[in-house]
Amino acid sequence: MANTNKRISIAELAAQLGLSTSTVSRGLSDHPSISEATKARVRQLAQELNYLPNSLAAALRKGRSNTVGVIVPHINGYFFPAVMNGIEKIASRAGFNVMMCQSNEDIRRERQNVEALLASQVEGILVSVSKGTDQDLNHFRQVQHQGTPLIFFDRMPDLPGSTAVVLDDHLGAYDAVTHLIRQGCRRIAHFAGPQHLNTSRNRYLGYVAALEAHGLPFDERLVYSLPRSNQESGRDGMDYLMGLAERPDAVFAAYAFPAVGALEVLESHGIRVPQDFAIACFSNEPFTTMTNPRLTAVDQRGEQMGETAVNLLLQILKRSPNYSPPRIVLKPQLMLRESSLFGQEEPVIQREF
């Protein structure tokens, strides 16, 4: 009886059949130079032994792996799974497999991911950098030097000559804070993410720009730096704001989870949302429609970002690895809900994508 736990090689098939490995290989691929009788013998034994062809090895012999490598910081929440859904949808249509790695927000793991994908000879690498990624970008320079197409999405480092698909985080933040101002808010706080990340930095700058554009003073005491993007950090941030001599009347959070933590603290203080305090946040997570009140949020267009990144890779592969298309910037959409609406509902900001 065959050991079903052992993968049967083409060499073992050839040995049992008394044929060369090349004859067996051609027989399995229905090559016209092989007789029908021999093909039948090869297929019958392959079926009996549960032979599975090594598609990766076959592809590499042809000079292509037909595999796209993807590195994400994590797959928590809604955004990165949505991006992966977009990536896999377009990659599958184009006949590519997807190999996904997680850096877990660790630059050392990110470097290992890059090495593993290069060793697998992927056709291109799509990556959203980790929070731990610093100025040491040699692992990405290695990808460029090797000639493997490299496309960043969402989070990207300051790497000359890089290609990226990003959201206009600055505009998303500007729209959210402008909405709060139009609702009558005048002391708007901000829960800020790590400023070395382009996403968090641009959200902070969009917040500042909206205040300036509408003649409101910037007060650094109203900016709380989130140690993490979770509910606990939001609770801590709101506790800090509640302790100020002059409290704010709204908060714009760089992430959705801290906004939920803020909502919990406000409820515990008997502060009504939005009548006494308004909330808006980035990241249109599904749970933002399940809170009470529902949270106004900026949609990051995750699935579209994934689709766009793969389409960009396909363009590069059709032309050459040296082809460097311009950075693609997607426009956000502000989803207005009860956490920031004072009875008069503004139209949802719609944009052409």
C-alpha positions in Angstrom: 0.0 0.0 0.0 1.3 3.4 -0.9 2.2 5.8 1.9 -0.4 8.5 1.5 1.5 10.9 3.7 4.4 10.9 1.3 4.3 13.0 -1.8 5.1 10.9 -4.8 7.7 12.3 -7.2 7.8 12.0 -10.9 11.0 10.1 -10.6 9.3 7.4 -8.5 6.5 7.1 -11.1 9.1 6.7 -13.8 11.0 4.0 -11.8 7.8 1.9 -11.3 6.8 2.2 -14.9 10.3 1.5 -16.3 10.3 4.8 -18.2 12.4 7.9 -18.2 11.2 10.9 -16.2 11.0 13.0 -19.4 8.6 10.4 -20.9 6.4 10.4 -17.8 6.4 14.2 -17.7 5.3 14.4 -21.3 2.8 11.6 -20.8 1.2 13.6 -17.9 1.0 16.7 -20.0 -0.6 14.9 -23.0 2.4 15.5 -25.3 1.7 14.3 -28.9 5.1 12.5 -29.0 3.9 9.9 -26.4 1.6 7.0 -27.5 -1.9 6.8 -26.1 -1.1 3.4 -24.5 1.9 4.9 -22.6 -0.2 8.0 -21.5 -2.8 5.6 -20.2 -0.3 3.7 -18.1 1.2 6.9 -16.7 -2.1 8.4 -15.8 -3.4 5.1 -14.2 -0.4 4.8 -11.9 -0.4 8.5 -11.1 -4.0 8.2 -10.0 -3.4 5.0 -7.9 -0.5 6.7 -6.1 -2.3 10.1 -5.7 0.5 11.8 -7.6 0.3 15.6 -7.5 2.3 17.6 -9.9 4.7 20.2 -8.5 3.2 23.2 -10.3 5.7 25.7 -8.8 8.7 23.7 -10.0 7.1 23.3 -13.5 6.5 27.0 -13.7 10.1 27.8 -12.6 11.4 25.6 -15.3 9.5 27.7 -17.8 11.0 30.9 -16.2 7.8 32.0 -14.3 6.3 31.2 -10.9 2.9 32.8 -11.6 2.9 33.8 -8.0 2.4 37.2 -6.4 3.9 37.8 -3.0 2.0 40.0 -0.5 3.2 41.3 2.9 0.7 42.9 5.3 1.3 44.2 8.8 -1.6 42.0 10.2 -5.0 40.7 9.1 -6.9 42.0 12.1 -10.0 44.2 11.5 -11.6 44.9 8.2 -9.1 46.9 6.1 -6.3 44.5 5.3 -8.6 41.5 4.7 -10.5 43.7 2.2 -7.3 44.6 0.5 -6.4 40.9 0.3 -9.8 40.1 -1.2 -9.2 42.7 -4.0 -5.7 41.3 -4.6 -6.8 37.7 -4.8 -9.8 38.5 -7.1 -7.7 40.3 -9.8 -4.7 38.0 -9.4 -6.9 34.9 -9.8 -8.5 36.3 -13.0 -5.0 36.9 -14.4 -3.9 33.3 -13.6 -1.7 34.1 -10.6 -1.5 32.5 -7.2 -1.1 34.7 -4.1 1.4 34.0 -1.4 0.6 36.1 1.7 2.9 36.9 4.6 2.3 38.8 7.9 5.0 41.0 9.4 3.1 41.4 12.6 4.3 45.0 12.8 7.9 43.8 13.2 10.6 44.9 10.8 12.6 41.7 11.4 9.7 39.6 10.4 9.2 41.9 7.4 12.8 41.3 6.3 12.2 37.5 6.6 9.1 37.8 4.6 10.9 39.5 1.8 13.7 36.9 1.8 11.1 34.1 1.7 9.2 35.6 -1.2 12.4 36.3 -3.2 13.5 32.7 -2.6 10.2 31.6 -4.0 10.9 33.6 -7.1 7.6 35.5 -7.0 6.7 37.6 -10.0 6.2 40.7 -7.8 5.9 41.8 -4.2 3.0 44.0 -2.9 3.7 45.3 0.6 2.3 47.5 3.3 5.1 48.3 5.7 5.1 47.5 9.4 5.0 50.0 12.2 8.5 49.0 13.0 9.9 49.8 9.6 12.5 52.5 10.0 15.1 54.2 7.8 16.9 50.8 7.1 15.2 49.9 3.9 17.9 47.6 2.5 15.5 44.6 2.2 13.4 46.7 -0.2 16.4 48.0 -2.0 17.4 44.3 -2.5 14.1 43.6 -4.2 14.6 46.6 -6.5 18.2 45.6 -7.3 17.1 42.0 -8.1 14.6 43.4 -10.6 11.5 42.0 -8.9 8.6 44.5 -9.3 7.8 46.1 -5.9 4.6 47.9 -5.2 3.7 49.5 -1.8 0.1 50.0 -0.7 -1.5 52.0 2.1 1.7 52.4 4.2 4.9 53.1 2.3 8.4 54.1 3.2 10.4 57.0 1.9 12.1 55.0 -0.8 13.2 56.8 -4.0 11.9 55.3 -7.2 9.2 53.3 -5.5 5.7 52.6 -6.9 2.7 52.8 -4.6 -1.1 52.7 -4.3 -2.3 54.8 -1.4 -5.3 56.6 -0.1 -5.5 60.4 0.1 -5.4 60.2 4.0 -4.9 64.0 4.1 -8.1 64.6 2.3 -10.0 62.0 4.3 -9.0 63.7 7.5 -9.7 67.2 6.1 -13.2 66.1 5.1 -13.9 64.6 8.4 -12.8 67.6 10.5 -14.5 70.0 8.1 -17.7 68.1 8.6 -17.3 68.5 12.4 -16.7 72.2 12.0 -19.8 72.6 9.9 -21.7 70.9 12.6 -20.7 73.6 15.0 -17.7 72.0 16.8 -15.0 74.5 17.7 -12.5 72.6 20.0 -11.8 69.5 18.0 -9.3 67.0 19.5 -7.3 64.4 17.5 -6.2 60.9 18.4 -3.0 60.6 16.4 -1.3 57.5 15.2 2.5 56.9 14.9 3.9 59.9 12.9 6.6 58.0 11.1 3.9 56.2 9.2 2.7 58.1 6.1 -0.9 57.2 6.8 -1.0 58.6 10.4 1.1 61.6 9.5 -1.1 62.6 6.6 -4.2 62.2 8.8 -2.7 64.5 11.4 -1.7 67.1 8.7 -5.3 66.9 7.3 -6.7 67.6 10.7 -4.4 70.6 11.2 -5.1 71.9 7.6 -8.9 71.8 8.2 -8.6 73.8 11.4 -6.4 76.4 9.7 -8.7 76.6 6.6 -11.7 77.4 8.9 -9.9 79.9 11.1 -9.8 77.7 14.2 -6.6 77.7 16.4 -4.4 74.7 16.7 -3.9 73.6 20.3 -1.3 70.9 20.8 -3.0 69.9 24.1 -5.9 68.5 22.1 -3.6 66.1 20.2 -3.3 62.7 22.0 -0.7 60.3 20.7 -2.2 56.8 20.6 0.3 54.2 22.0 -1.8 51.5 20.1 -4.7 51.6 17.8 -7.1 49.8 20.2 -10.1 50.6 22.4 -8.0 50.8 25.5 -5.9 53.6 24.0 -9.1 55.4 23.0 -10.4 55.2 26.6 -7.1 56.5 27.9 -7.2 59.3 25.4 -10.7 60.3 26.3 -9.8 60.2 30.0 -7.0 62.6 29.2 -9.3 65.0 27.3 -11.9 64.9 30.1 -9.2 66.1 32.5 -8.4 69.2 30.6 -9.5 72.5 32.1 -11.1 73.4 28.8 -12.6 70.3 27.3 -13.0 69.7 23.6 -16.4 69.3 22.0 -15.4 66.7 19.4 -12.6 64.2 18.5 -11.3 63.0 15.2 -9.6 59.6 15.7 -7.0 58.3 13.3 -8.4 54.8 13.7 -11.8 53.3 14.5 -11.1 51.2 17.6 -10.0 54.1 19.7 -13.2 55.9 18.7 -15.2 53.1 20.3 -13.1 53.5 23.5 -13.8 57.2 23.5 -17.5 56.5 23.1 -17.4 54.2 26.1 -15.9 56.9 28.3 -18.3 59.6 27.2 -21.2 57.3 28.0 -19.8 56.6 31.5 -19.6 60.4 32.1 -23.2 60.9 31.0 -22.0 62.9 28.0 -24.4 62.7 25.1 -23.1 61.9 21.6 -23.5 63.9 19.4 -25.5 66.5 21.3 -22.7 67.3 23.8 -19.7 65.7 22.0 -19.2 64.6 18.4 -16.9 61.8 17.1 -15.5 61.0 13.7 -12.8 58.5 12.8 -10.8 56.9 10.0 -11.4 53.3 8.9 -14.9 52.3 8.0 -14.9 49.1 10.0 -18.1 47.1 10.0 -18.5 47.6 13.7 -18.8 51.4 13.2 -22.4 50.8 12.1 -23.1 48.7 15.2 -22.2 51.2 17.9 -24.8 53.4 19.6 -24.7 55.9 18.1 -23.2 54.7 14.8 -19.8 56.2 14.0 -19.0 58.7 11.3 -16.0 57.2 9.5 -13.7 57.6 6.5 -13.8 54.7 4.1 -10.3 53.6 3.0 -11.4 51.7 -0.1 -9.5 48.6 0.8 -10.8 46.2 -1.9 -10.2 48.8 -4.6 -6.7 49.4 -3.3 -5.9 45.7 -3.6 -7.4 45.5 -7.1 -5.4 48.6 -8.2 -2.1 47.2 -6.8 -2.4 44.0 -8.8 -3.5 45.8 -12.0 -0.4 48.0 -11.6 1.8 44.9 -11.2 0.3 43.4 -14.3 1.2 46.6 -16.2 4.8 46.4 -15.0 5.1 42.7 -16.0 3.7 43.4 -19.5 6.2 46.2 -20.0 9.4 45.6 -18.0 10.6 45.6 -14.4 12.2 49.0 -15.2 8.8 50.5 -16.0 7.9 52.8 -13.0 4.3 54.0 -13.2 3.3 57.1 -11.2 2.0 56.7 -7.7 -1.8 56.1 -7.7 -3.8 58.0 -5.0 -7.3 56.8 -4.3 -9.9 59.3 -3.0 -11.6 58.6 0.3 -15.3 58.6 1.1 -16.8 60.1 4.3 -19.6 58.0 5.7 -21.8 60.3 7.8 -23.6 58.8 10.7 -25.2 59.7 14.0 -22.1 60.2 16.1 -21.4 63.6 14.4 -24.8 64.8 13.1 -26.7 67.4 15.0 -30.1 66.9 13.4 -29.2 68.4 10.0 -27.7 65.6 7.8 -25.2 66.7 5.2 -25.0 64.8 2.0 -22.4 62.0 2.0 -19.3 63.3 0.2 -19.1 61.4 -3.1 -16.1 61.4 -5.4 -15.1 60.0 -8.8 -12.8 57.1 -8.4 
